[in-house]
Amino acid sequence: MYINVPEVKVPRVVIIGCGFGGLELVKQLSKIEVQIVLIDKNNYHTFQPLLYQVSTAGLEADSIAYPIRKIFKGQKNFHFRMGEVQQLVSEENKLITSIGEIKYDYLIIATGSTTNYFGIKDFEEHAMPMKSVTEALDLRSLILQNFEKALLIKDLHEQEALMTFAVVGGGPTGVELAGALCELKKHVLPNDYPELDFRKMRVVLIENGGELLQAMNEINRKRANTYLDELGCEVWLNTGVAKYDGSVVEMKSGKQLLTSGLIWAAGIKAVLIDGLNKESINARGRIIIDDYCKVKSYENIFAIGDAACMVQEKFRNGHPQIAPVAIQQAQLVASNLKKSLKQCAPDKFSYFDKGTMATVGRNRAVVEVGNFTFGRFFGWLAWMGLHLMLLVGFRNRVVVFINWVWSYINYDRNIRLIIRPFKKGG
Ligand SMILES: Cc1cc2nc3c(=O)[nH]c(=O)nc-3n(C[C@H](O)[C@H](O)[C@H](O)COP(=O)(O)OP(=O)(O)OC[C@H]3O[C@@H](n4cnc5c(N)ncnc54)[C@H](O)[C@@H]3O)c2cc1C
């Protein structure tokens, strides 16, 4: 059965995924003589950089998620279908999805990435990921449930495990999450749970390498360490994790940490579509694309963003898996599609690095733009300004801004709600 989409005479461009890449692509294709069919398993776009604020009760989930139909309201050549793409049948230019089949003239894969546990079953089973809105909500519930349980328990070891949070992975996500957990410890949770001794609450950031924020320069790496130290976060560098049973995590060195809140921010892997040729997937599991984002061994299939890997002189292992890469690749694919319809030669991709930033609790962030770096309060202001600007939807920007101002003045987090209790195993 085919998905019900009007048959038209112009080429059909099917896009899988409405993340940063897919969303930008639809916008850029709006004025081109093509039919756009966007398929996503969710009916909303997620602003992943603020997921950690949903996890730590700083923002409502619907402040960082935006309905896809609303984003493209009124766009004439556009059709959205909510469903999960299951298989590519390239010989027939066809996709099989959970809602039926669909033919394409051009296919763009923008499926992003998911958590990578590197095959370590223990962590897959017991650790908390934070890659989607539902996972962020689960994490929020777990954090709050742990404190509710800690109140009921007399056993000191069990209480210690419930009040200790370990974040594995010292990249931007790990650093931001650890900072936010420390803020909860300092300003929020002691008011809710006055019967608990918050000197016992620990936030431990565990990093396998010798430094945090390895993609940033040395000044900012040191800054991040200092800021976390000021917030009371324990940073364990050069520490690989080996085993975890849900209450004790064992390091490769044999050292142990009692925690029933272990958050995995240590790696991601591309989300692939079954049916892609083996030769189009690299050793790290990303889709191999050329300078034009065209997938290796296909003529009319493109891939962009986290799922794809383009090797260029300055990027021997592909570009970083961050939003600006997905957005810029989407812009290139749209512009080349326009050119190909006019029989013009396509352009090659050239990444324009606008800089990187990460926030560490309130008043502190590290920012890097070219050779220029800054931190602390000005970094934090820059971080807030940029994230507000990038959020989709005016309402979301206003809601997030009000929330941030409120939290700043009151040292409070309003959304300490266990709406959907988290239960391991679903
Ligand atoms: C916690 C966190 C913090 C981050 N912080 C930053 C940051 O500060 N700055 C930054 O630049 N980047 C950040 N990133 C990375 C950034 O979010 C990604 O690089 C970006 O989202 C990649 O865009 P994308 O379009 O490739 O994929 P995504 O944005 O992940 O979108 C993929 C879409 O595909 C859909 N999908 C997947 N599989 C299927 C399927 N089979 N069928 C249908 N739909 C499917 C998904 O539902 C999703 O909507 C962060 C990521 C996380 C997780």
The ligand as an SDF file (V2000), in Angstrom:
LIG
                    3D

 53 58  0  0  0  0  0  0  0  0999 V2000
   21.9280   16.6250   24.3850 C   0  0  0  0  0  0  0  0  0  0  0  0
   22.4690   17.1910   23.1000 C   0  0  0  0  0  0  0  0  0  0  0  0
   23.0190   18.4750   23.0940 C   0  0  0  0  0  0  0  0  0  0  0  0
   23.5060   19.0110   21.8960 C   0  0  0  0  0  0  0  0  0  0  0  0
   24.0310   20.2720   21.9190 N   0  0  0  0  0  0  0  0  0  0  0  0
   24.4390   20.8340   20.7690 C   0  0  0  0  0  0  0  0  0  0  0  0
   24.8980   22.1760   20.7320 C   0  0  0  0  0  0  0  0  0  0  0  0
   24.9510   22.8530   21.7680 O   0  0  0  0  0  0  0  0  0  0  0  0
   25.2750   22.7000   19.5360 N   0  0  0  0  0  0  0  0  0  0  0  0
   25.2280   21.9760   18.3880 C   0  0  0  0  0  0  0  0  0  0  0  0
   25.5500   22.4950   17.3190 O   0  0  0  0  0  0  0  0  0  0  0  0
   24.8190   20.7080   18.3870 N   0  0  0  0  0  0  0  0  0  0  0  0
   24.4120   20.1100   19.5410 C   0  0  0  0  0  0  0  0  0  0  0  0
   23.9790   18.8200   19.5430 N   0  0  0  0  0  0  0  0  0  0  0  0
   24.0480   18.0420   18.3040 C   0  0  0  0  0  0  0  0  0  0  0  0
   22.9150   18.4020   17.3550 C   0  0  0  0  0  0  0  0  0  0  0  0
   21.6870   18.3320   18.0350 O   0  0  0  0  0  0  0  0  0  0  0  0
   22.9620   17.4470   16.1760 C   0  0  0  0  0  0  0  0  0  0  0  0
   24.1990   17.5790   15.5300 O   0  0  0  0  0  0  0  0  0  0  0  0
   21.8490   17.7600   15.1930 C   0  0  0  0  0  0  0  0  0  0  0  0
   20.5890   17.5380   15.7920 O   0  0  0  0  0  0  0  0  0  0  0  0
   21.9810   16.8940   13.9400 C   0  0  0  0  0  0  0  0  0  0  0  0
   20.9390   17.2140   13.0740 O   0  0  0  0  0  0  0  0  0  0  0  0
   20.3460   16.1060   12.0890 P   0  0  0  0  0  0  0  0  0  0  0  0
   19.3680   16.8240   11.2320 O   0  0  0  0  0  0  0  0  0  0  0  0
   21.4450   15.3710   11.4390 O   0  0  0  0  0  0  0  0  0  0  0  0
   19.6070   15.0500   13.0180 O   0  0  0  0  0  0  0  0  0  0  0  0
   18.5600   15.2310   14.2090 P   0  0  0  0  0  0  0  0  0  0  0  0
   18.4240   16.6430   14.6070 O   0  0  0  0  0  0  0  0  0  0  0  0
   18.9410   14.2360   15.2360 O   0  0  0  0  0  0  0  0  0  0  0  0
   17.1850   14.7740   13.5350 O   0  0  0  0  0  0  0  0  0  0  0  0
   16.9460   13.4720   13.0790 C   0  0  0  0  0  0  0  0  0  0  0  0
   15.4620   13.3200   12.8500 C   0  0  0  0  0  0  0  0  0  0  0  0
   15.2390   12.1020   12.1480 O   0  0  0  0  0  0  0  0  0  0  0  0
   14.1170   11.4330   12.6780 C   0  0  0  0  0  0  0  0  0  0  0  0
   14.2950   10.0070   12.3730 N   0  0  0  0  0  0  0  0  0  0  0  0
   15.3530    9.2300   12.6880 C   0  0  0  0  0  0  0  0  0  0  0  0
   15.1760    7.9970   12.1820 N   0  0  0  0  0  0  0  0  0  0  0  0
   14.0080    7.9910   11.5360 C   0  0  0  0  0  0  0  0  0  0  0  0
   13.2860    7.0090   10.7940 C   0  0  0  0  0  0  0  0  0  0  0  0
   13.7590    5.7790   10.6070 N   0  0  0  0  0  0  0  0  0  0  0  0
   12.0870    7.3410   10.2710 N   0  0  0  0  0  0  0  0  0  0  0  0
   11.5780    8.5850   10.4430 C   0  0  0  0  0  0  0  0  0  0  0  0
   12.2250    9.5640   11.1170 N   0  0  0  0  0  0  0  0  0  0  0  0
   13.4240    9.2750   11.6540 C   0  0  0  0  0  0  0  0  0  0  0  0
   14.1510   11.7790   14.1580 C   0  0  0  0  0  0  0  0  0  0  0  0
   12.8670   11.6440   14.7470 O   0  0  0  0  0  0  0  0  0  0  0  0
   14.6380   13.2300   14.1240 C   0  0  0  0  0  0  0  0  0  0  0  0
   13.5620   14.1270   14.0590 O   0  0  0  0  0  0  0  0  0  0  0  0
   23.4680   18.2470   20.7200 C   0  0  0  0  0  0  0  0  0  0  0  0
   22.9100   16.9680   20.7320 C   0  0  0  0  0  0  0  0  0  0  0  0
   22.4100   16.4500   21.9140 C   0  0  0  0  0  0  0  0  0  0  0  0
   21.8010   15.0750   21.9190 C   0  0  0  0  0  0  0  0  0  0  0  0
  1  2  1  0
  2  3  1  0
  2 52  2  0
  3  4  2  0
  4  5  1  0
  4 50  1  0
  5  6  2  0
  6  7  1  0
  6 13  1  0
  7  8  2  0
  7  9  1  0
  9 10  1  0
 10 11  2  0
 10 12  1  0
 12 13  2  0
 13 14  1  0
 14 15  1  0
 14 50  1  0
 15 16  1  0
 16 17  1  0
 16 18  1  0
 18 19  1  0
 18 20  1  0
 20 21  1  0
 20 22  1  0
 22 23  1  0
 23 24  1  0
 24 25  2  0
 24 26  1  0
 24 27  1  0
 27 28  1  0
 28 29  2  0
 28 30  1  0
 28 31  1  0
 31 32  1  0
 32 33  1  0
 33 34  1  0
 33 48  1  0
 34 35  1  0
 35 36  1  0
 35 46  1  0
 36 37  1  0
 36 45  1  0
 37 38  2  0
 38 39  1  0
 39 40  1  0
 39 45  2  0
 40 41  1  0
 40 42  2  0
 42 43  1  0
 43 44  2  0
 44 45  1  0
 46 47  1  0
 46 48  1  0
 48 49  1  0
 50 51  2  0
 51 52  1  0
 52 53  1  0
M  END
$$$$
